């Protein structure tokens, strides 16, 4: 069965890292999600997460990883990259293509910088080479909502900053119930650790070390990191390709119907 959806965990020191895998292909594609992973991991969700990636199943086995469960205070984006590499090696995965979205794209940058022998091709979506003032303003506001325990405000603000007006017009009716679901049981500890790491992130001076073929995808209306961040990545990563979706924002990877097709064609080119 091509879906071959599985849930798994990797021990990492005194904690563990959850992952979901799907597909049956001989090549490996690793997916790293954004900051939302700080609110809810991929634990037990393999079948639910698999559907958008059906295009890959014949040629790739796809792994989607969460950050490790217990992130220590002061954990950096580079530390998260090293955690990810340890997890992949423990699964016997030594060579792979890599797709990182938003914060996942920041982690992916350091994996490609520090472990070039492992990354065959790299896709960075709606991410940035460093934490700009725009990104910092968003992250600090979300940390404020988390500190106040205002889950509804956190979820609504994230949606308003991420999605296009057309998308939001269909889903704003759900706002009255959005604060009742998905609230983390750890008092936002894991979310805060993820978010605070973004504030200190700056890989811009090392991006010249990325040697694998790289595709950068952005959204022209991105209100979280800005479209200019994708253009900066394109300038700083040698030989990289750039595509920016007009009319879409930070959730371009979710809204654009051809996003996964575009990634697949790049990986197979």
Backbone as a ProteinNet text record, in pm:
[ID]
protein_1_A
[PRIMARY]
XXXXXXXXXXXXXXXXXXXXXXXXXXXXXXXXXXXXXXXXXXXXXXXXXXXXXXXXXXXXXXXXXXXXXXXXXXXXXXXXXXXXXXXXXXXXXXXXXXXXXXXXXXXXXXXXXXXXXXXXXXXXXXXXXXXXXXXXXXXXXXXXXXXXXXXXXXXXXXXXXXXXXXXXXXXXXXXXXXXXXXXXXXXXXXXXXXXXXXXXXXXXXXXXXXXXXXXXXXXXXXXXXXXXXXXXXXXXXXXXXXXXXXXXXXXXXXXXXXXXXXXXXXXXX
[TERTIARY]
84.1	0	88.1	68.5	155.4	147.7	30.3	18.5	113.9	111.3	206	226.3	117.1	125.3	163.2	263.9	313.5	344	329.4	368.7	488.5	580.2	698	757.7	851.8	926.5	1073.8	1157	1301.2	1349	1417	1471.4	1583.6	1580.7	1686.8	1721.4	1825.1	1862.8	1751.6	1707.5	1602.3	1461.9	1453	1322.1	1309.7	1214.1	1196.4	1139.6	1148.2	1098.4	995.6	878	773.4	788.3	750.4	746	631.2	591.9	495	560.9	537.2	593.9	485.2	501.6	404.7	472.3	419.1	479.7	567.4	602.9	678.9	795.6	833.5	939.9	1078.4	1177.8	1314.8	1389	1344.6	1409	1339.9	1408.9	1356	1335.7	1218.2	1189.3	1155.7	1227	1205.7	1132.6	1022.7	942.4	957.5	983.7	995.2	891.3	791.4	684.2	727.7	637.5	666.6	638.6	618.7	603.6	481.6	380.8	261.3	296.1	412.3	456.1	477.2	499.6	512.9	383.2	270.8	139.4	91.2	121.6	75.7	172.6	220.9	315.7	241.5	318.4	260.6	220.9	236.3	211.2	74.9	77	-44.9	-122.7	-65.2	-140.6	-97.1	-24.8	32.5	-71.3	-180.7	-279.6	-345.2	-370.4	-431	-337.7	-207.8	-111.4	-71.1	-94.2	-41.7	-109.2	-237.7	-317.1	-258.5	-212.2	-161.4	-35.6	29.3	158.1	150.4	30	10.9	98.7	122.3	204.1	343.3	392.2	528.9	540.3	429	433.5	505	500	562.2	714.1	763.7	908.3	976.5	897.8	956	888.6	967.6	912.9	928.3	816.6	812.7	809.3	895.3	898.1	868.2	768.1	740.3	775.7	867.2	917	868	837.6	820.2	955.1	966.3	1081.3	1071.6	1181.9	1176.9	1082.9	1032.7	928	971.6	1084	1128.8	1240.8	1203.7	1302.9	1354.6	1485.3	1537.8	1532.6	1529.5	1533.2	1659.9	1647.6	1763.8	1801.5	1718.9	1745.3	1742.8	1844.5	1854.4	1803.6	1785.2	1748.1	1855.4	1980.5	2089.5	2086.3	2052	2036.6	1926.1	1816.4	1707.1	1751.8	1836.7	1890.9	1975.6	2056.8	2139.8	2054	1947.9	1853.3	1796.7	1761	1700.9	1798.3	1922.5	2024.3	2045.9	2050	2065.5	1949.3	1829	1710.3	1716	1753.5	1761.1	1865.8	1981	2086	2043.9	1969	1924.1	1825.6	1757.3	1666.3	1737.4	1866.4	1943.8	1929	1883.4	1865.1	1986.8	2067	2191.5	2188.6	2089	2080.5	1933.4	1896	1754.2	1738.7	1620.6	1579.6	1504.2	1501.9	1454.4	1362.9	1243.3	1148.3	1118.7	1155.8	1129.3	1036.3	932.1	831.2	844.4	857.3	862	975.5	947.1	1055.3	1126.2	1051.7	1115.3	1216.7	1191.5	1287.8	1413.8	1402.7	1520.2	1606.2	1540.2	1611.4	1678.5	1605.3	1658.8	1784.8	1789.8	1909.1	2033.2	2022	2138.1	2174.8	2076.1	2108.7	2190.5	2148.7	2220.5	2357.8	2369.8	2498.5	2596.7	2551.1	2641.4	2657.9	2563.7	2569.2	2540.3	2622.6	2596.2	2597.6	2669	2676.2	2544.3	2453	2326.6	2212.6	2220.1	2106.1	2124.8	2037.3	2042.9	1985.4	1864.8	1801.4	1727.2	1713.3	1657	1545.6	1431.3	1323.5	1294.2	1299.3	1271	1146.5	1041.8	914.7	878.1	834.7	789.8	876.7	1006.3	1100.9	1190	1299.6	1383.8	1526.7	1623.1	1762.7	1796.1	1706.2	1725.7	1591	1586.2	1462.4	1457.1	1377.9	1362	1274.2	1264.1	1178.5	1032.4	992	855.3	827.9	918.6	900.9	903.5	996	1007.9	881.8	823.9	701.3	588.6	575.3	473.4	499.8	623	656.5	636.3	676.6	659	510.5	430.4	286.1	227.2	268.4	218	265.8	388.5	437.5	355.4	312	226.8	92.9	33	-92.8	-72.1	40.1	68.2	87.1	159.4	182.8	51.1	-44.2	-175.5	-270.1	-227.9	-314	-432.3	-419.2	-529.2	-515.3	-560.9	-543.9	-625.7	-743.5	-827.9	-759.7	-704.9	-636.1	-514.4	-440.6	-323.2	-360.7	-464.1	-503.9	-563.2	-645.4	-707	-601.3	-511.4	-408.6	-317.9	-281.7	-198.7	-269.1	-397	-473.7	-481.6	-511	-525	-394.2	-282.5	-153.6	-108.1	-163.3	-112.5	-188.5	-321.2	-403.3	-448.7	-486.3	-536.2	-677.2	-720.5	-856.9	-963.8	-943.7	-1042.2	-1055.4	-943.3	-945.5	-1011.3	-974.9	-1028.1	-1179.1	-1230.7	-1374.5	-1456	-1395.9	-1465.3	-1458.7	-1356.9	-1331.9	-1348.6	-1376.3	-1394	-1513.6	-1609	-1725.6	-1686.8	-1566.6	-1520	-1453.9	-1428.8	-1356.5	-1418.7	-1552.2	-1608.8	-1568.2	-1532.6	-1495.5	-1346.1	-1270.9	-1130.4	-1047.5	-1087.9	-1011.6	-1035.7	-1131.4	-1164.9	-1088.8	-1018.4	-950.9	-801.9	-722.8	-579.9	-496.2	-553.7	-474.1	-378.1	-247.1	-150.4	-165	-136.8	-152.7	-31.7	77	199.9	214.3	102.7	109.7	193.2	201.1	273.6	425.6	475.9	620.5	694.8	645.5	712.5	697.8	581.8	560	656.2	671.7	761	905.1	948.9	1086.5	1109.3	1010.9	1021.2	1023.3	929.5	916	1038.4	1089	1203.8	1328.7	1339.1	1453.4	1453.2	1335.4	1325.4	1384.1	1362.9	1406.9	1558.8	1632.4	1779.4	1837.1	1751.1	1797.9	1861.1	1979.6	2044.1	2148	2110.5	2201.9	2256.1	2227.9	2254.4	2401	2493.9	2635.6	2690.3	2611.9	2660.1	2587.4	2487.3	2408.6	2490.2	2601.6	2690.1	2749.7	2741.3	2794.6	2700	2574.7	2478.3	2514.2	2539.8	2590	2492.1	2383.7	2288.4	2191.7	2128.4	2024.2	1914.5	1874.4	1780.9	1670	1547.4	1430.9	1373.7	1349.2	1289.5	1151	1051.3	912.7	859.5	801.8	746.5	606.5	546.5	416.9	430.4	385.1	403.1	336.5	229	155.5	186.7	301.9	340	350	268.6	267.3	348.7	409.3	483.5	634	688.7	831.4	853.9	751.8	763.8	820.1	774.1	824.6	972	1015.6	1155	1249.8	1203.2	1286.2	1319.1	1222.6	1248.6	1348.6	1337	1431.3	1572	1581.9	1712.3	1774.7	1693.7	1744.4	1798.4	1724.7	1765.4	1899.1	1919.5	2045	2160.8	2133.6	2240.4	2277.8	2186.7	2216.1	2258.6	2382.5	2435.3	2352.7	2316.9	2249.2	2106.2	2049.1	1913.1	1809.7	1694.7	1581.5	1477.5	1399.7	1300.6	1166.8	1060.8	925	842.5	772	687.1	544	451.6	310.3	247.5	197.1	125	-8.6	-46.8	-177.6	-187.4	-80.6	-83	18.3	-7.7	77.6	157.4	169.9	255.1	204.4	75.1	18.3	12.7	99.6	101.5	119.8	199.8	223.6	95.2	-0.7	-127.8	-235.8	-234.4	-338.3	-311.6	-187.5	-156.6	-178.9	-267.2	-300.6	-184.4	-90.3	21.3	149.3	139.6	261.3	337.4	270.8	340.8	386.6	310.8	352.6	480.4	486.7	605.6	727.3	708.2	818.2	859.8	762	792.1	870.6	830	898.3	1040.6	1062	1197.8	1283.3	1229.3	1306.2	1341.5	1251.8	1273.3	1346.6	1369.9	1434.4	1582
-119.7	0	125.4	214	328.4	423.3	434.2	526.5	488.2	363.4	310.8	408.6	462.8	564.7	502.2	559.7	507.3	621.7	593.6	686.9	629.3	715.6	665.4	768	722.5	810.8	773.3	872.7	852.2	898.4	812.2	856.9	958.2	1068	1168.2	1206.9	1144.7	1171.2	1130.5	1227.2	1199.5	1224.1	1254.9	1280.9	1204.5	1243.9	1176.2	1273.5	1232.9	1312.7	1230.2	1287.9	1218.8	1244.1	1144.6	1164.2	1084.3	1125.8	1051.6	1021.5	903.6	871.5	814.9	836.4	786.5	777.2	691	666.9	543.9	496.9	372.1	383.4	505.4	522.6	500.2	478.1	451.7	576.5	694.5	817.9	871.6	959.1	1012.4	1163.4	1208.5	1350.6	1377.9	1471.2	1509.1	1643	1649.8	1770.3	1825.9	1954.5	2020.6	2131.7	2119.4	2219.7	2345.1	2442.1	2571	2577	2699.4	2723.7	2655.3	2625.8	2557.5	2424	2367.6	2243	2260.3	2383.7	2408.5	2393.3	2397.1	2379.4	2235.7	2166.6	2028.1	1953.6	1839.1	1760.1	1672.1	1598	1508.4	1373.5	1356.9	1229.4	1170.2	1047.6	974.8	1025.7	1115.8	1181.4	1142.2	1032.8	998.3	991.7	922.5	906.4	1040.8	1123.1	1253.9	1346.1	1337.8	1426.9	1382.9	1258	1200.4	1252	1277.9	1301.2	1406.4	1521.8	1621.9	1578.5	1471.3	1432.3	1307.7	1272.6	1151.1	1150.6	1267.3	1278.8	1218.6	1219.6	1175.5	1025.1	958.7	827.2	719	725.5	620.6	632.6	754.8	775.7	809	850.4	893.3	826.3	804.3	784	917.6	971.6	1105.7	1095.8	1171.6	1177.9	1320.9	1337.4	1467.6	1459.9	1545.2	1541.9	1660.9	1635.9	1742.8	1772.3	1887.1	1908.9	1812	1789.7	1696.6	1749.7	1659.7	1694.5	1798.7	1774.2	1861.6	1951.9	2069.4	2165.4	2245.8	2243.5	2317	2467.1	2542.5	2687.8	2731.1	2822.5	2869.5	2783.2	2685.4	2600.3	2686.2	2674.5	2757	2681.6	2754.9	2691.4	2592.9	2628.7	2537.1	2410.6	2425.1	2307.7	2216.5	2276.8	2197.6	2124.3	2188.5	2123.2	2001.6	2016.8	1904	1790.6	1824.7	1722.4	1645.3	1719.5	1656.5	1561.7	1603.3	1518	1391.3	1404.2	1285.9	1189.5	1243.6	1159.3	1086.7	1156.9	1095.2	984.5	1010.4	908.2	786.5	808.5	694.6	607.2	666.2	590.1	533.3	556.6	506.3	590.8	713.3	802.6	894.8	872.6	947.7	1044.1	1030.5	1114	1138	1263.1	1295.3	1431.2	1456.5	1590.9	1649.8	1782.3	1848.3	1965.1	1966	2076.5	2134.9	2259.9	2327.7	2444.9	2453.2	2559	2653.7	2782.7	2885.2	2855.6	2831.3	2797.5	2670.2	2576.9	2456.5	2488.6	2596.5	2640.1	2696.2	2755.6	2805.2	2687.1	2585.4	2464.9	2398.7	2392.4	2329.7	2400.5	2532.5	2606.2	2556.8	2539.2	2495	2349.3	2266.6	2128.9	2129.7	2210.3	2217.4	2282	2378.6	2444.3	2350.3	2281.9	2203.3	2059	2008.7	1869	1858.5	1922.1	1924.8	1786.8	1693.6	1558.4	1483.2	1532.1	1462.9	1514.2	1639.8	1702.7	1698.2	1625.8	1614	1737.6	1776.8	1898.6	1964.8	2097.1	2174.9	2264.4	2265.3	2358.7	2436.5	2568.9	2656.4	2736.6	2720.2	2785.5	2886.6	3003.3	3114.1	3127.6	3134.4	3143.3	3265.1	3271.8	3391.4	3354.5	3438.4	3412.3	3456.9	3538.4	3587.1	3637	3668	3719.4	3870.6	3913.8	4056.5	4120.4	4252.9	4321.8	4282.6	4260.5	4215.9	4082.2	3986.7	3854.8	3864	3942	3955.2	4015.4	4112.4	4175	4072.7	3987.6	3883.2	3782.8	3736.9	3635.6	3689.7	3811.3	3869.3	3884.4	3920.3	3932.3	3795.7	3691.7	3557.4	3507.9	3540.8	3505.2	3575.3	3697.9	3769.1	3699.5	3652.7	3578.1	3449.3	3381.1	3256.7	3283.5	3390.5	3425.4	3453.2	3511.9	3543.2	3424.2	3315.9	3198.5	3222.2	3319.7	3355.7	3278.5	3153.7	3067.1	3117.1	3166.8	3215.7	3331.1	3425.9	3538.4	3491.5	3396	3342.3	3278.2	3195	3124.2	3219.1	3313.8	3406.8	3498.4	3549.8	3638.8	3565.2	3441.3	3362.6	3342.8	3310.3	3291.5	3420.5	3532.1	3660.1	3702.3	3669.9	3706.8	3610.8	3489	3385.3	3371.9	3380	3341.1	3461.2	3432.6	3535.5	3577.3	3698.1	3742.4	3645.7	3588.8	3495.5	3371.7	3321.4	3203.5	3236.7	3349.7	3388.2	3409.3	3459.2	3484.5	3357.1	3243.7	3114.8	3058.3	3098.4	3031.4	3120	3248.7	3335.3	3294.4	3224.8	3178.8	3081	3023.9	2928.1	2996.6	3126.4	3195.3	3180.4	3177.1	3162.8	3034.6	2929	2802.2	2772.6	2858.3	2826.6	2822.6	2897.5	2898.8	2778.7	2694.3	2578.7	2452.8	2456.7	2335.9	2363.4	2261.8	2270.1	2340.7	2378.5	2446.2	2346.3	2374.9	2278	2258.6	2139	2105.9	2145.4	2190.2	2220.8	2368.6	2443.8	2586.2	2664.9	2617.7	2683.2	2678.4	2592.8	2584.6	2552.1	2450.6	2408.1	2513.9	2575.3	2682.1	2797.6	2835.7	2946.5	2915.4	2792.5	2754.8	2765.1	2718.9	2729.6	2875.5	2954.4	3094.1	3177.4	3159.4	3237.9	3208.4	3085.2	3050.3	3131.5	3162.7	3241.1	3380.3	3438.7	3575.4	3590.3	3483.7	3488.9	3432.4	3397.4	3328.9	3425.3	3389.1	3463	3372.8	3317.7	3231.6	3302.9	3431.9	3502	3498.3	3503.8	3508.3	3371	3265	3129.9	3064.4	3131.5	3070.6	3045.6	3114.8	3091.5	2950.8	2881.5	2746	2639.7	2675.8	2578	2546.1	2419.6	2378.2	2294.2	2249.4	2164.7	2250.6	2193	2266.4	2310.2	2436.6	2493.5	2569.8	2545.3	2619.2	2697.5	2825.3	2910.5	2951.8	2933.4	2967.2	3065.8	3173.7	3273.2	3314.3	3401.8	3460.7	3611.4	3672.3	3816.8	3897.8	3843.5	3915.6	3863	3800.8	3743	3852.4	3841.2	3939.9	3894.7	3776.8	3724.1	3740.5	3693.8	3716.2	3811.6	3831.4	3921	3854	3895.4	3841	3873.7	3986.2	4026	3922.3	3850.7	3747.2	3637.1	3599.2	3497.5	3549.7	3676.9	3735.3	3741	3768.4	3769.8	3630.4	3528.5	3391.1	3358.2	3398.3	3373.7	3440.8	3560.4	3632.2	3566	3515.8	3465.2	3319.8	3240.3	3097.8	3082.3	3044.3	3038.3	2947.4	2997.6	2917.2	2880.4	2939.7	2901.1	2955	2886.4	2929.2	2993.5	3085.7	3158	3159.7	3129.5	3148.7	3212.1	3319.8	3388.3	3388.7	3339.6	3335.3	3473.4	3529	3656.3	3635.7	3729.8	3725.1	3634.3	3560.6	3470.3	3515.7	3473.8	3513.9	3398.5	3399	3302.3	3159	3142.9	3009	2966.6	3022.2	2986.1	2835.6	2772.7	2628.9	2548.6	2608.2	2541.8	2583	2708	2759.6	2731.5	2736.2	2718.9	2574	2552.1	2415.3	2344.2	2419.5	2357.2	2353.4	2383	2390.3	2258.2	2147.7	2019.6	1973.1	2005.8	1972.8	2048.9	2174.4	2255.3	2196.5	2155.1	2094.9	1963.8	1880.6	1750.2	1767.7	1859.1	1879.1	1928.7	2011.2	2056.4	1938.6	1856.1	1743.2	1644.3	1630.1	1533.8	1591.5	1723.3	1785.9	1749.2
0	0	0	-97.9	-111.4	7.8	72.1	183.9	295.4	338.3	436.6	553.6	605.6	710.2	844.5	909	1036	1132.3	1261.6	1366.8	1440.7	1482.2	1551.4	1645.1	1727.2	1816.9	1812.6	1837.4	1843.7	1980.9	2058.4	2187.2	2164.8	2242.3	2237.9	2381	2435.3	2573.2	2667.6	2749	2846	2791.8	2663.5	2604.8	2472.7	2389.5	2261.4	2159.5	2033.8	1923.1	1847.2	1822.5	1748	1598.3	1519.9	1375.5	1316.5	1196.1	1117.1	983.7	929.8	798.8	709.5	580.5	483.2	346.7	262.7	132.8	134.1	12.8	0.9	-95.2	-131	-229.1	-172.2	-259.7	-215.4	-167.6	-212	-168.9	-44	28.9	155.3	143.6	185.6	199.3	345.2	405.7	545.7	549.2	625.4	640.4	781.9	791.5	921.5	930.2	1019	1028.4	1101.6	1106.5	1166.4	1315.3	1363.3	1506.8	1566	1485.9	1537.2	1601.8	1565.3	1627.8	1778.7	1822.2	1965.7	2041.1	1969	2031.6	2025.6	1915.5	1899.1	1809.4	1855.5	1777.4	1676	1598.4	1497.8	1558	1686.4	1752.3	1714.2	1659.3	1627.8	1507.9	1427.6	1321.3	1180.6	1167	1036.2	925.6	949.5	843.5	809.3	909.9	886	808.5	836.1	773	632.5	600	476.2	349.6	354.5	234.4	138.3	185.1	90.8	15.2	62.3	5.1	-82.5	-126.3	-207	-331.3	-387.5	-507.6	-489.3	-365.2	-337.6	-311.9	-284.6	-221.4	-302.1	-433	-513.7	-516.8	-513.8	-526.1	-393.6	-294.5	-167	-48.5	54.7	187.8	259.1	304.8	362.3	514.8	580.6	727.1	770.3	855.6	916.1	1064.2	1106.8	1244.1	1325	1452.5	1549.5	1613.8	1679	1765.4	1883.8	1953.7	2065.4	2173.1	2254.6	2350.4	2452.7	2516.5	2624.9	2573.8	2528.1	2480.8	2600	2624.7	2740	2717	2823.9	2814.2	2742.8	2650	2575.5	2456.2	2424	2307.9	2181.4	2097.6	1978.1	1855.2	1746.5	1619.8	1577.1	1599.4	1562.5	1649.4	1775.9	1862.6	1808.7	1762.4	1706.1	1580.5	1501.2	1381.8	1419.5	1523.5	1567.2	1623.8	1696.6	1744	1624.9	1521.3	1403.7	1335.5	1323.6	1261.1	1342.7	1473.4	1559.7	1541.1	1532.8	1514.9	1380.6	1275.4	1142.5	1139.9	1197.5	1198.9	1279.8	1387	1467.8	1391.5	1291.5	1205.5	1083.3	1074.6	961.4	836.2	850.1	735.2	725.5	624.8	609.3	491.7	403.4	283.6	251.7	228.7	214	147.7	94.7	57.5	175.1	182.9	304	267.9	327.1	311.8	448.9	469	595.1	573.9	655.5	645.3	764.1	738	841.7	941.3	1068.5	1161	1117	1059.5	1006	898.1	822	721.1	783.2	900.5	972.4	1018.7	1072.6	1115.7	995.8	884.3	762.8	714.5	729.3	687.2	760.3	891.1	968.1	938.1	908.8	869.9	741.2	644.4	517	532.6	624	648.4	717	823.1	907.8	862.8	781.3	738	588	505.5	361.3	297.1	359.2	303.7	315.9	397.5	420.4	331.5	290.6	222.8	71.4	5.7	-140.4	-208.2	-168.9	-217.9	-102.2	-111.7	-2.1	-54.3	15.3	-12.8	115.3	105.8	219.4	185.4	263.7	234	342.9	300.7	387.7	513	490.2	600.3	580.1	654.8	653.8	691.7	652.6	690.3	831.9	890.9	1026.7	1078.4	1205.7	1265.1	1246.4	1149.8	1123.1	1230.8	1226.7	1322.3	1302.8	1177	1150.3	1217.5	1197.7	1258.4	1410.5	1463.2	1608.9	1669.8	1602	1652.5	1662.5	1560.6	1564.1	1675.7	1685.7	1785.9	1926.8	1951.6	2085.6	2120.6	2022.8	2048.1	2083.2	2010.3	2039.4	2175	2210.3	2343.4	2451.5	2424.5	2519.6	2538.7	2427.8	2438.4	2518.3	2492.5	2564.5	2713.3	2744.8	2885	2957.1	2885.7	2943.8	2940	2875.1	2861.9	2769.9	2680.2	2590.4	2459.1	2461	2344.8	2225.8	2252.4	2143.3	2069.7	2143.3	2080.2	2001.4	2055.9	1988.1	1854.8	1855.8	1735.6	1631	1673.5	1578.7	1517.5	1599.2	1546.5	1448.4	1479.9	1389	1255.7	1260.5	1137.3	1056.8	1123	1054.3	987.9	1049.4	992.6	882.9	879.8	790.2	659.1	664.5	549.3	466.9	343.2	252.6	292.9	254.1	285.4	234.5	116.2	60.4	147.8	196.4	283	416.2	472.8	603.2	599.8	488.1	479.2	494.5	464.7	475.3	616.9	693.3	820.6	943.9	926.2	1043.8	1128	1067.9	1144.3	1255.3	1245.1	1345.8	1464.7	1456.6	1562.8	1701.5	1713.9	1849.5	1921.5	1846.2	1911.1	1904.7	1835.3	1811	1939.1	2040.5	2164.6	2253.3	2215.6	2299.4	2260.8	2147.5	2099.3	2081.2	2107.4	2079.8	2183.6	2296.3	2398.5	2461.5	2464.1	2516.4	2666.8	2710.5	2852.9	2936.8	2871.3	2945.8	2978.9	2967.1	2997.2	2897.1	2773.8	2663.8	2681.3	2768.6	2790.7	2661.4	2589.6	2466.5	2357.2	2350.5	2253.1	2278.7	2404.6	2437.1	2397.8	2423.9	2388.5	2237.5	2160	2014.1	1970.5	2023.7	1981.5	2018.8	2139.9	2184.6	2102	2051.2	1966.9	1837.3	1786.6	1663.1	1683.2	1799.2	1825.4	1814.9	1840.2	1836.2	1706.6	1611.5	1491.1	1390.6	1341.6	1232.7	1166.3	1051.8	975.5	852.6	839.7	714.4	671.5	766.2	729.7	689.4	714.5	683	566.4	511.2	404.1	278.4	264	149.7	151.4	266	278	222.1	195.9	143.7	-0.3	-27.4	-158.6	-238.9	-178.3	-249.3	-330.7	-433.9	-505.9	-410	-418.3	-321.3	-392.4	-348.6	-394.9	-278	-299.5	-197.3	-244.5	-158.9	-192.8	-88.9	-135.8	-46	-87	-7.5	-38.2	-43	-150.6	-168.2	-57.7	1.7	105.4	246.3	263.1	392.6	498.9	604.4	712.8	833.6	824.7	939.8	921.9	811	784.3	668.2	583.7	470.6	345.9	230.6	104.7	84.6	139.6	123.9	185.2	286.8	348.8	249.4	165.5	63.1	-39.1	-74.8	-170.5	-111	17.7	83.6	83.1	112.5	107.5	-31.2	-133.2	-271.3	-302.4	-250	-271.3	-197.6	-78.6	8	-17.2	-74.9	-100.7	-245.9	-268.9	-405.8	-496.9	-614.7	-715.5	-683.1	-579.5	-539.9	-638.4	-642	-723.1	-630.8	-686.3	-606.9	-678.6	-602	-652.1	-541.9	-575.1	-477.6	-529.3	-447.8	-485.7	-472.2	-580.8	-569.6	-499.2	-415.7	-350.9	-231.1	-199.9	-85.5	18.9	143.5	253.3	311.3	443.7	511.6	496.3	474.8	458.2	311.2	228.5	86.3	67.5	153.5	143.8	164.4	230.7	257.3	156.6	116	27.1	-120.7	-163.2	-305.4	-347.4	-442.1	-483.5	-550.1	-606	-676.9	-593	-462.5	-380.9	-381.8	-347.4	-340.9	-479.2	-581.6	-718.5	-753.9	-714	-740.1	-667.8	-542	-466.1	-531.4	-567	-627.5	-757.7	-842.2	-970.4	-949.5	-846.3	-815.4	-769.1	-680.7	-629.8	-740.3	-837	-945.4	-1065.5	-1064.2	-1179.9	-1186
[MASK]
+++++++++++++++++++++++++++++++++++++++++++++++++++++++++++++++++++++++++++++++++++++++++++++++++++++++++++++++++++++++++++++++++++++++++++++++++++++++++++++++++++++++++++++++++++++++++++++++++++++++++++++++++++++++++++++++++++++++++++++++++++++++++++++++++++++++++++++

